[in-house]
């Protein structure tokens, strides 16, 4: 584990060291999810990672023979034809 000492500014901002930003592909304006666990430890995770993890979890509930895109497209076409 890489450990870095950081300091919080008066306005509450903490700077993520450039080496960490570079290694993790963090970009200016990027989205992040911050969580605090039971022990008070702060976790900062790029939003793209959170989205990918949730997508993987949801895939587990969808049968292999189901194509949600095709099903939604067919439903939309039917609704449009019924109007």
Secondary structure, DSSP 8 states (H G I E B T S, - for coil): -------B-TTS-B---HHHHHHHT--TT--EEEEE-TT--EEEEEHHHHHHHHHHHHHTTS-TT--HHHHHHHHHHHHHHH-
